[in-house]
Amino acid sequence: MDMVNIKINGMACEVPAGSTILEAAREAGIDIPTLCFLKDINQIGACRMCMVEVKGARSLVAACVYPVNEGMEVFTNTPKVQKSRKMTLELLLSVHDRKCLSCKRSGTCELQKLCNDMGIDDENRFEGAVPAGKKDYSTLHLERDNAKCILCRRCVAACQQQHVAVIGANNRGFDTEIGCAFEQPLSHVACVSCGQCINACPTGALTEKDNTQDVLNAINDPDKIVIVQTAPAVRAALGEEFGLPIGTNVEGKMVAALRRLGFDKVFDTDFGADMTIMEEANEFIDRVKNGGKLPIITSCSPGWVKFCEHYYPNLTENLSTCKSPQQMTGALIKTWYAEKEGIDPEKIVSVSVMPCVAKKFEIMRNDEAAAGLPDVDISITTRELARMVKMAQLNFQRLPEEEFDPAMGVSTGAATIFGATGGVLEAALRTAADVLEGTDHANVEYTEIRGTQGFKEAVYKVAGMDVKVAVVSGLNNANELLSKIEKGEAEYHIVEVMCCPGGCVNGGGQPIQPASVRSFTDIKALRAKALYDEDAAKTLRKSHLNPIVHECYEWIGGPPGCHKAHELLHTTYMKRDRF
């Protein structure tokens, strides 16, 4: 690697050629503030927070886009730089809704932190005309308040990276606002509900639709039995909301917190993931043997499913008809579990805790009501659960380690890795290989499809057949692959698609990390490692070895894929217009 020699604040540094001043400064232990910058997503140098002095330059330069060169001298903390940064913040505040105490992002707002760091002591120094700001509450998953928007365009870039690109800058000058074309509400465009725009937003302009009060109302209703399930990715990220390192598995404390919040039963969505594999692996085997539609494409990610319906409607026939683990767990709570415990399903409120805001949309889809009632009544995000824990004044780090309730608390390592890109496919292969070959394979790790990269492919020998598989995460990658499949330029047997880059561990409902962390830390990999470590420590690592799964199929009265299993655990899709 070619290196260049520079000086930052008088200190000699050697940094890789092609680095920006921002990257070089970080290597030297100096964090230059940013607002619009988000590595690999938004690098436009627009907010002007990262301005620094460069010897010989006519004016201050934007560190996030300015490349270093041999002999460069950079100054990051001069009076001129400090004045510029403070002025930028004061001007932003002059047109910003400053109701910080009631903002969901208070404490995690990047604008708020920079104001504290820069010593802003007069938020009203410049009195601008604070715009009313358009609000958009039209969707089930997201709320937009443009009065809190700083026009950094990070959300626009995140949406473009997802190949959706349904939001952008409207109007000009002081009238500029972020929104959909022709000022349509978000519910009227082909948004897929992924929530990556929320995670990219540095302020409270974009937040998830908050359903915590609905949950609390149910818990406080003496006539209701409130049952909660939690997805695997939640345990790998929830701890970040309470000061724990990224990638800390907090499963035991999470379960303890949920019990103390008042839930009657705490179940593991991993059980539903095991059931998903039983149905999905059977579906794959059936399609291979009987000439069904290939490749079979996974259906666990509701954002991806909606993307497919909007952008590749002809490929909806390739989607597995299996419900997602969330919906399977919800369906079985109101049927199998209710019958076993003698509970009227009408009295059950089924709640899910998910890393995903698209789950709020999924629970409202058609054909997601196995008992004649919604499989899941309320879906909340990891962030909303953290909010409930804080509201209840629970000291999360001091909580004991507790286990899921047993009825749906037994799961396998195969289910745990659902939260990472490649995990669903790996879990399916573990079961398909055993079932097709009638043996118990000792090797259960399909390492070629692991990792956080956006596209992976491999060929595995299963029952004498070369099974060609592909894994994609992030909808730009999905679009590229699906275009080739649709044109007949790529052939696979199984394809796993996850809407969010890196999979559910990076879902739109996960704890929001600031750009200063996101841009220089592989958050996806750290959270995924927590799940793979849990998988490796499990005694049971294949879905078909879960004894409670077998108990459930005894109640169903047939094998995976039977008529009743289809009634309970499978769904349908629709072809949606894009415009």
DRENVO-46432 format. One record per residue (C-alpha): x, y, z; residue number from 1. Coordinates in steps of 0.02 Angstrom, whole numbers, plus 50000, padded with zeros to 5 digits. Layout:
N
((X Y Z) NUM)
...
END
This chain:
579
((50000 50000 50000) 1)
((50067 50171 49949) 2)
((50086 50291 50095) 3)
((50102 50480 50106) 4)
((50178 50589 50241) 5)
((50073 50732 50310) 6)
((50062 50839 50466) 7)
((49903 50859 50568) 8)
((49909 50995 50700) 9)
((50098 50992 50690) 10)
((50112 50803 50715) 11)
((50192 50699 50578) 12)
((50081 50557 50512) 13)
((50098 50423 50379) 14)
((49932 50378 50301) 15)
((49874 50276 50150) 16)
((49874 50371 49986) 17)
((49698 50414 49932) 18)
((49637 50440 50110) 19)
((49528 50590 50147) 20)
((49581 50714 50281) 21)
((49438 50644 50387) 22)
((49508 50468 50377) 23)
((49687 50526 50405) 24)
((49638 50626 50559) 25)
((49547 50478 50633) 26)
((49705 50373 50611) 27)
((49794 50509 50710) 28)
((49666 50501 50851) 29)
((49568 50656 50800) 30)
((49381 50648 50766) 31)
((49327 50784 50646) 32)
((49141 50821 50668) 33)
((49020 50782 50527) 34)
((48833 50785 50495) 35)
((48804 50740 50313) 36)
((48946 50612 50299) 37)
((48905 50427 50306) 38)
((49042 50316 50236) 39)
((48997 50221 50078) 40)
((48824 50301 50080) 41)
((48836 50491 50080) 42)
((48999 50582 50045) 43)
((48946 50751 49975) 44)
((49033 50879 50087) 45)
((48872 50978 50103) 46)
((48849 51013 50288) 47)
((49018 51103 50310) 48)
((49041 51040 50487) 49)
((49204 50953 50443) 50)
((49295 51110 50383) 51)
((49481 51115 50419) 52)
((49628 51226 50373) 53)
((49755 51164 50247) 54)
((49917 51260 50229) 55)
((49919 51347 50061) 56)
((49732 51327 50028) 57)
((49635 51486 49993) 58)
((49493 51439 50111) 59)
((49436 51305 50231) 60)
((49410 51134 50151) 61)
((49286 50993 50185) 62)
((49386 50853 50267) 63)
((49263 50716 50218) 64)
((49297 50735 50031) 65)
((49468 50819 50024) 66)
((49608 50694 49984) 67)
((49778 50701 50069) 68)
((49938 50724 49972) 69)
((50123 50713 50011) 70)
((50183 50850 50128) 71)
((50009 50918 50167) 72)
((49990 51015 50330) 73)
((49817 51010 50409) 74)
((49748 51107 50558) 75)
((49586 51044 50636) 76)
((49563 51154 50789) 77)
((49613 51332 50749) 78)
((49506 51482 50801) 79)
((49453 51501 50620) 80)
((49395 51318 50613) 81)
((49305 51329 50780) 82)
((49216 51489 50727) 83)
((49160 51409 50564) 84)
((49091 51254 50649) 85)
((48998 51352 50783) 86)
((48924 51467 50652) 87)
((48865 51317 50551) 88)
((48778 51243 50703) 89)
((48699 51409 50753) 90)
((48630 51432 50578) 91)
((48560 51256 50578) 92)
((48477 51289 50746) 93)
((48400 51450 50680) 94)
((48283 51350 50567) 95)
((48269 51193 50675) 96)
((48126 51136 50787) 97)
((48217 51140 50954) 98)
((48092 51039 51058) 99)
((48231 50923 51112) 100)
((48155 50863 51275) 101)
((48008 50781 51186) 102)
((48108 50715 51038) 103)
((48135 50526 51023) 104)
((48314 50557 50969) 105)
((48361 50661 51122) 106)
((48523 50586 51184) 107)
((48563 50504 51018) 108)
((48541 50656 50906) 109)
((48703 50698 50816) 110)
((48656 50882 50802) 111)
((48623 50891 50989) 112)
((48790 50808 51030) 113)
((48888 50925 50917) 114)
((48806 51076 50998) 115)
((48861 51012 51167) 116)
((49036 50969 51104) 117)
((49058 51138 51018) 118)
((49000 51236 51170) 119)
((48845 51314 51091) 120)
((48775 51419 51233) 121)
((48642 51516 51138) 122)
((48527 51413 51030) 123)
((48435 51572 50982) 124)
((48583 51675 50923) 125)
((48510 51682 50749) 126)
((48321 51688 50741) 127)
((48270 51615 50576) 128)
((48098 51576 50513) 129)
((48077 51400 50578) 130)
((47975 51313 50444) 131)
((47817 51224 50495) 132)
((47890 51072 50408) 133)
((47782 50944 50322) 134)
((47740 50792 50426) 135)
((47705 50622 50351) 136)
((47622 50493 50463) 137)
((47542 50398 50319) 138)
((47636 50233 50334) 139)
((47629 50096 50465) 140)
((47815 50099 50498) 141)
((47883 50276 50492) 142)
((47850 50456 50541) 143)
((47930 50607 50456) 144)
((47942 50780 50534) 145)
((48032 50898 50417) 146)
((48040 51034 50551) 147)
((48183 50930 50625) 148)
((48268 50898 50457) 149)
((48439 50977 50426) 150)
((48443 50933 50240) 151)
((48597 50822 50259) 152)
((48523 50704 50128) 153)
((48584 50548 50217) 154)
((48408 50474 50207) 155)
((48401 50510 50021) 156)
((48567 50421 49994) 157)
((48513 50272 50100) 158)
((48353 50255 49999) 159)
((48453 50263 49837) 160)
((48571 50130 49902) 161)
((48419 50019 49926) 162)
((48372 50045 49742) 163)
((48206 50117 49798) 164)
((48244 50303 49785) 165)
((48069 50363 49826) 166)
((48126 50517 49923) 167)
((48229 50667 49872) 168)
((48247 50855 49887) 169)
((48093 50953 49832) 170)
((48090 51141 49795) 171)
((48238 51260 49811) 172)
((48324 51377 49933) 173)
((48237 51403 50100) 174)
((48089 51304 50035) 175)
((48191 51145 50008) 176)
((48114 50993 50092) 177)
((48145 50806 50087) 178)
((47997 50707 50026) 179)
((47922 50605 49886) 180)
((47897 50666 49708) 181)
((47749 50782 49683) 182)
((47735 50792 49874) 183)
((47648 50623 49882) 184)
((47636 50539 50052) 185)
((47756 50394 50078) 186)
((47611 50271 50080) 187)
((47574 50313 49897) 188)
((47745 50267 49827) 189)
((47843 50105 49813) 190)
((47927 50120 49983) 191)
((47971 49946 50048) 192)
((47970 49995 50233) 193)
((48153 49945 50261) 194)
((48188 50090 50380) 195)
((48367 50117 50323) 196)
((48324 50302 50304) 197)
((48282 50308 50490) 198)
((48450 50233 50538) 199)
((48539 50357 50424) 200)
((48452 50512 50494) 201)
((48560 50610 50618) 202)
((48412 50697 50702) 203)
((48231 50661 50746) 204)
((48165 50701 50573) 205)
((48136 50516 50539) 206)
((48079 50395 50674) 207)
((47988 50229 50682) 208)
((47801 50230 50714) 209)
((47795 50206 50902) 210)
((47679 50066 50963) 211)
((47741 50055 51141) 212)
((47582 50129 51215) 213)
((47479 49997 51123) 214)
((47585 49864 51209) 215)
((47569 49945 51380) 216)
((47380 49960 51358) 217)
((47371 49773 51321) 218)
((47481 49728 51470) 219)
((47372 49833 51585) 220)
((47211 49753 51522) 221)
((47164 49616 51648) 222)
((47062 49525 51517) 223)
((47209 49502 51398) 224)
((47349 49374 51396) 225)
((47499 49462 51319) 226)
((47630 49350 51241) 227)
((47791 49420 51170) 228)
((47917 49344 51049) 229)
((48090 49413 51010) 230)
((48192 49393 50850) 231)
((48372 49330 50858) 232)
((48449 49495 50798) 233)
((48370 49590 50943) 234)
((48478 49502 51075) 235)
((48635 49548 50976) 236)
((48598 49735 50978) 237)
((48484 49782 51124) 238)
((48631 49800 51244) 239)
((48696 49949 51144) 240)
((48549 50049 51209) 241)
((48615 50023 51386) 242)
((48799 50059 51359) 243)
((48859 49882 51320) 244)
((48986 49851 51180) 245)
((48921 49822 51004) 246)
((48892 49636 50977) 247)
((48853 49591 51159) 248)
((48725 49451 51170) 249)
((48600 49502 51303) 250)
((48473 49363 51282) 251)
((48457 49322 51467) 252)
((48439 49502 51526) 253)
((48318 49539 51384) 254)
((48205 49396 51440) 255)
((48214 49458 51620) 256)
((48168 49634 51565) 257)
((48018 49573 51465) 258)
((47950 49478 51615) 259)
((47969 49630 51725) 260)
((47878 49736 51597) 261)
((47726 49625 51628) 262)
((47718 49504 51481) 263)
((47629 49343 51527) 264)
((47742 49233 51420) 265)
((47909 49266 51338) 266)
((47941 49160 51183) 267)
((48087 49148 51062) 268)
((48055 49186 50878) 269)
((48195 49060 50848) 270)
((48064 48925 50872) 271)
((47967 48999 50727) 272)
((48130 49003 50628) 273)
((48151 48816 50657) 274)
((47974 48789 50595) 275)
((48012 48899 50444) 276)
((48160 48790 50399) 277)
((48053 48632 50412) 278)
((47928 48705 50291) 279)
((48052 48794 50177) 280)
((48171 48646 50162) 281)
((48023 48534 50122) 282)
((47962 48660 49993) 283)
((48134 48663 49911) 284)
((48144 48473 49906) 285)
((47969 48464 49832) 286)
((48011 48590 49696) 287)
((48170 48497 49650) 288)
((48084 48328 49642) 289)
((47926 48386 49554) 290)
((47990 48518 49436) 291)
((47930 48667 49535) 292)
((47980 48848 49509) 293)
((48167 48876 49536) 294)
((48261 48961 49607) 295)
((48161 48960 49767) 296)
((48188 49127 49851) 297)
((48173 49152 50039) 298)
((48026 49250 50109) 299)
((48080 49295 50286) 300)
((48117 49478 50251) 301)
((47956 49580 50229) 302)
((48050 49727 50154) 303)
((48122 49612 50021) 304)
((47951 49532 49989) 305)
((47873 49703 49961) 306)
((48018 49752 49848) 307)
((47990 49595 49745) 308)
((47804 49632 49732) 309)
((47838 49810 49671) 310)
((47995 49790 49565) 311)
((47997 49606 49511) 312)
((47815 49550 49515) 313)
((47850 49408 49392) 314)
((47968 49331 49520) 315)
((47838 49322 49659) 316)
((47806 49144 49598) 317)
((47984 49103 49649) 318)
((47959 49162 49827) 319)
((47941 49028 49958) 320)
((47761 49027 50016) 321)
((47819 49006 50196) 322)
((47771 49140 50319) 323)
((47913 49228 50408) 324)
((47969 49163 50580) 325)
((47876 49307 50662) 326)
((47713 49258 50578) 327)
((47736 49071 50604) 328)
((47768 49099 50789) 329)
((47615 49211 50801) 330)
((47507 49085 50707) 331)
((47559 48943 50823) 332)
((47533 49049 50979) 333)
((47350 49075 50934) 334)
((47320 48895 50877) 335)
((47433 48759 50945) 336)
((47484 48847 51106) 337)
((47310 48917 51139) 338)
((47232 48745 51118) 339)
((47365 48660 51225) 340)
((47342 48785 51367) 341)
((47153 48801 51349) 342)
((47161 48987 51309) 343)
((47033 49078 51204) 344)
((47135 49151 51057) 345)
((47025 49305 51065) 346)
((47104 49347 51233) 347)
((47283 49334 51169) 348)
((47379 49489 51118) 349)
((47527 49431 51016) 350)
((47675 49552 51021) 351)
((47838 49538 50926) 352)
((48004 49626 50958) 353)
((48095 49641 50793) 354)
((48251 49724 50723) 355)
((48143 49782 50579) 356)
((48013 49918 50550) 357)
((47945 49824 50398) 358)
((47871 49699 50521) 359)
((47744 49833 50567) 360)
((47685 49821 50387) 361)
((47698 49632 50378) 362)
((47576 49601 50521) 363)
((47442 49692 50419) 364)
((47467 49592 50259) 365)
((47329 49482 50191) 366)
((47333 49296 50228) 367)
((47423 49318 50395) 368)
((47282 49260 50509) 369)
((47290 49072 50539) 370)
((47163 49073 50682) 371)
((47047 49196 50597) 372)
((47137 49330 50699) 373)
((47298 49424 50658) 374)
((47447 49308 50687) 375)
((47536 49455 50770) 376)
((47440 49602 50841) 377)
((47581 49725 50879) 378)
((47760 49733 50818) 379)
((47889 49843 50902) 380)
((48071 49873 50864) 381)
((48228 49846 50967) 382)
((48228 50034 50998) 383)
((48049 50032 51061) 384)
((48087 49890 51181) 385)
((48234 49990 51249) 386)
((48118 50138 51270) 387)
((47997 50031 51371) 388)
((48137 49965 51482) 389)
((48197 50142 51517) 390)
((48019 50202 51549) 391)
((47997 50065 51678) 392)
((48161 50119 51762) 393)
((48235 49945 51747) 394)
((48423 49939 51774) 395)
((48460 49830 51623) 396)
((48640 49787 51663) 397)
((48594 49729 51838) 398)
((48453 49614 51784) 399)
((48478 49426 51807) 400)
((48498 49304 51663) 401)
((48333 49215 51630) 402)
((48272 49089 51501) 403)
((48128 49094 51378) 404)
((47968 49007 51426) 405)
((47983 48826 51371) 406)
((47832 48803 51258) 407)
((47918 48902 51121) 408)
((48084 48932 51204) 409)
((48177 48780 51135) 410)
((48270 48819 50974) 411)
((48424 48771 50877) 412)
((48579 48860 50819) 413)
((48510 48855 50643) 414)
((48370 48971 50697) 415)
((48486 49090 50788) 416)
((48588 49131 50633) 417)
((48431 49189 50540) 418)
((48479 49364 50597) 419)
((48636 49370 50490) 420)
((48644 49373 50301) 421)
((48668 49195 50239) 422)
((48595 49122 50398) 423)
((48426 49070 50328) 424)
((48506 48980 50182) 425)
((48635 48895 50293) 426)
((48497 48835 50410) 427)
((48397 48768 50262) 428)
((48548 48676 50192) 429)
((48584 48593 50360) 430)
((48411 48516 50359) 431)
((48393 48484 50172) 432)
((48558 48390 50165) 433)
((48510 48276 50309) 434)
((48334 48243 50245) 435)
((48385 48211 50064) 436)
((48530 48098 50109) 437)
((48451 48014 50259) 438)
((48600 48046 50370) 439)
((48660 48160 50509) 440)
((48800 48265 50437) 441)
((48933 48314 50563) 442)
((48983 48469 50466) 443)
((48849 48600 50488) 444)
((48946 48757 50443) 445)
((48929 48826 50268) 446)
((49065 48957 50284) 447)
((49063 49009 50100) 448)
((48897 49098 50124) 449)
((48943 49184 50287) 450)
((49007 49362 50303) 451)
((48930 49533 50282) 452)
((48973 49561 50099) 453)
((48824 49601 49989) 454)
((48838 49453 49870) 455)
((48897 49274 49899) 456)
((48875 49115 49799) 457)
((48927 48934 49816) 458)
((48893 48760 49750) 459)
((48860 48617 49872) 460)
((48846 48431 49836) 461)
((48680 48373 49911) 462)
((48614 48198 49878) 463)
((48725 48184 49726) 464)
((48659 48348 49653) 465)
((48758 48508 49632) 466)
((48652 48637 49723) 467)
((48697 48812 49668) 468)
((48654 48946 49796) 469)
((48666 49134 49810) 470)
((48650 49255 49956) 471)
((48618 49441 49936) 472)
((48583 49578 50062) 473)
((48539 49757 50023) 474)
((48417 49792 49884) 475)
((48543 49862 49761) 476)
((48628 49692 49764) 477)
((48460 49605 49756) 478)
((48409 49707 49605) 479)
((48569 49665 49512) 480)
((48551 49478 49544) 481)
((48364 49470 49510) 482)
((48385 49562 49347) 483)
((48505 49426 49290) 484)
((48388 49288 49350) 485)
((48240 49366 49260) 486)
((48341 49379 49100) 487)
((48402 49199 49114) 488)
((48582 49256 49139) 489)
((48602 49172 49309) 490)
((48539 49004 49370) 491)
((48524 48950 49551) 492)
((48427 48823 49652) 493)
((48406 48928 49810) 494)
((48427 49115 49835) 495)
((48421 49204 50002) 496)
((48378 49389 49997) 497)
((48384 49505 50147) 498)
((48321 49680 50124) 499)
((48443 49765 50242) 500)
((48631 49765 50207) 501)
((48707 49631 50318) 502)
((48538 49556 50360) 503)
((48424 49581 50511) 504)
((48568 49628 50626) 505)
((48570 49791 50527) 506)
((48381 49810 50520) 507)
((48292 49976 50518) 508)
((48231 49951 50697) 509)
((48401 49920 50776) 510)
((48492 50041 50892) 511)
((48555 50192 50796) 512)
((48741 50220 50799) 513)
((48810 50391 50751) 514)
((48906 50416 50589) 515)
((49068 50430 50689) 516)
((49043 50247 50738) 517)
((48951 50182 50583) 518)
((49081 50248 50464) 519)
((49229 50164 50548) 520)
((49159 50009 50634) 521)
((49090 49851 50554) 522)
((48934 49850 50661) 523)
((48851 49715 50555) 524)
((48996 49594 50580) 525)
((49003 49621 50769) 526)
((48817 49590 50791) 527)
((48822 49439 50674) 528)
((48968 49365 50772) 529)
((48858 49362 50928) 530)
((48734 49252 50835) 531)
((48864 49135 50760) 532)
((48944 49116 50931) 533)
((48775 49068 51005) 534)
((48749 48943 50865) 535)
((48919 48863 50895) 536)
((48880 48844 51081) 537)
((48712 48758 51052) 538)
((48690 48571 51074) 539)
((48556 48569 50939) 540)
((48611 48654 50777) 541)
((48485 48587 50651) 542)
((48303 48635 50647) 543)
((48238 48459 50619) 544)
((48320 48403 50782) 545)
((48214 48520 50888) 546)
((48102 48406 50994) 547)
((47968 48540 51017) 548)
((47957 48556 50827) 549)
((47916 48371 50819) 550)
((47786 48394 50956) 551)
((47707 48533 50855) 552)
((47697 48426 50698) 553)
((47614 48288 50799) 554)
((47479 48415 50841) 555)
((47470 48472 50659) 556)
((47441 48290 50615) 557)
((47558 48275 50468) 558)
((47733 48308 50404) 559)
((47802 48475 50345) 560)
((47707 48535 50194) 561)
((47547 48443 50237) 562)
((47378 48525 50210) 563)
((47357 48591 50386) 564)
((47536 48653 50390) 565)
((47499 48752 50233) 566)
((47341 48826 50310) 567)
((47436 48882 50465) 568)
((47611 48921 50406) 569)
((47604 48977 50225) 570)
((47546 49137 50142) 571)
((47518 49221 49973) 572)
((47588 49371 49882) 573)
((47524 49503 49764) 574)
((47592 49595 49613) 575)
((47598 49780 49656) 576)
((47614 49932 49544) 577)
((47776 50028 49557) 578)
((47704 50197 49511) 579)
END
